[in-house]
Amino acid sequence: QVRLVESGGGLVQPGGSLRLSCAASGFTFSSYAMSWYRQAPGKERELVAVISGTGGRTNYADSVKGRFPISRDNVKNMVSLQMNSLKPEDTAVYYCSGRGLAYTYWGQGTQVSVSS
């Protein structure tokens, strides 16, 4: 059974930091590119960051470049998103996703709220 379970969301003040984690199971984790997406109220889901199966390549949305490094641990089957210098516009539900050759998997999402 495939599972992607996100954790680490919450309420933080502008300028603060949060670290999101996603624990994966039920598939060959290292064969999947892993991504973080987010969806704000009334907006479409957007790609935040993606990391290749080996971890050697990453890509970021312009809005988070330099603030949200993505990383993965292929031993622990986990992917993380370190969110720094958070802004109110980063408020959204954040989803972990795994994309392989044939399948794409999604987590249930975790809420991140940035407000003073």
Secondary structure, 3 states (H helix, E strand, C coil): CCEEEEECCEEECCCCCEEEEEEEECCCHHHCEEEEEEECCCCCCEEEEEECCCCCCEEECCCCCCCCCEEEECCCCEEEEEECCCCHHHCEEEEEEEECCCCEEECCCEEEEECC
